[in-house]
Amino acid sequence: MTKLQVAIDLLNTKDALALAEKVAPYVDIIELGTPLIKSEGVSVIRAMKDAFPDKQVFADFKTADTGELEAGLAFDAGADFVTILGSVDDATIKGAVKAANERNKGVVVDTIGVKDRVQRAKEVSAFGVKFVELHAGLDEQALDGYSVQVLIDEAKSAGVPVSIAGGVNKDTIKAVKESGAVVAVAGGAIYGAEDPAAAAKELRDILNA
Ligand SMILES: O=C([C@H](O)CO)[C@H](O)[C@H](O)COP(=O)(O)O
């Protein structure tokens, strides 16, 4: 079963908690987006985990160095998952996995900016990461000709657990599910909707169908 992850790319804790309250019944994982964490600090992680102890909280740190240290900061603040950039030195990812293993938490490698996402996914999976995020960031999505289909095709050939992030919405999530991705990440399709709860429910219903 493909899990549903809401990516909260809002800028303050109050708005993030309010959105989470609306969509929590329909999602498995609550992601605190990188801009949100940069704006509010790790306190937003604690606030979210305290408010939703039964949900998995995902801290989108996109760490580039000091993997063990930064992953420990996220986990000790209440995160269940933290992201490390796939483009960085293997040692950074291995350090984060060490921090995760010591706490029974998980590292997710974010392939944003990585040229060969499938190859890197295979490499880093050997380090013990929970899954690899095949990700086209918001800037890449804005480029002419972008389609989430490229990530869907990569997921089919990855052969390791992956999530897909980068414009997942009601029109594409069925194909995301059929690609074998373990997690479908939806940000703008939920927080940008007029009715975020209805949008999250629609995505959930498609995944459950
Ligand atoms: O990780 C993300 C991005 O880098 C900004 O933090 C997004 O949360 C991710 O791309 C999912 O959002 P959508 O593409 O809007 O679904």
Ligand as a Chemical Component Dictionary entry (heavy atoms), coordinates in Angstrom:
data_LIG
# 
_chem_comp.id                   LIG 
_chem_comp.type                 NON-POLYMER 
_chem_comp.pdbx_formal_charge   0 
_chem_comp.three_letter_code    LIG 
# 
loop_
_chem_comp_atom.comp_id 
_chem_comp_atom.atom_id 
_chem_comp_atom.alt_atom_id 
_chem_comp_atom.type_symbol 
_chem_comp_atom.charge 
_chem_comp_atom.model_Cartn_x 
_chem_comp_atom.model_Cartn_y 
_chem_comp_atom.model_Cartn_z 
_chem_comp_atom.pdbx_ordinal 
LIG O1 O1 O 0 10.317 19.238 -0.922 1  
LIG C1 C1 C 0 9.692  20.063 -1.509 2  
LIG C2 C2 C 0 10.311 21.301 -2.053 3  
LIG O2 O2 O 0 11.690 21.094 -2.168 4  
LIG C3 C3 C 0 10.079 22.508 -1.167 5  
LIG O3 O3 O 0 10.390 22.239 0.169  6  
LIG C4 C4 C 0 8.215  19.892 -1.699 7  
LIG O4 O4 O 0 7.650  19.701 -0.464 8  
LIG C5 C5 C 0 7.938  18.726 -2.641 9  
LIG O5 O5 O 0 8.389  19.108 -3.910 10 
LIG C6 C6 C 0 6.488  18.340 -2.704 11 
LIG O6 O6 O 0 5.705  19.453 -3.009 12 
LIG P1 P1 P 0 4.805  19.538 -4.335 13 
LIG O7 O7 O 0 5.727  19.417 -5.489 14 
LIG O8 O8 O 0 4.124  20.877 -4.240 15 
LIG O9 O9 O 0 3.830  18.405 -4.287 16 
# 
loop_
_chem_comp_bond.comp_id 
_chem_comp_bond.atom_id_1 
_chem_comp_bond.atom_id_2 
_chem_comp_bond.value_order 
_chem_comp_bond.pdbx_ordinal 
LIG O1 C1 DOUB 1  
LIG C1 C2 SING 2  
LIG C1 C4 SING 3  
LIG C2 O2 SING 4  
LIG C2 C3 SING 5  
LIG C3 O3 SING 6  
LIG C4 O4 SING 7  
LIG C4 C5 SING 8  
LIG C5 O5 SING 9  
LIG C5 C6 SING 10 
LIG C6 O6 SING 11 
LIG O6 P1 SING 12 
LIG P1 O7 DOUB 13 
LIG P1 O8 SING 14 
LIG P1 O9 SING 15 
# 
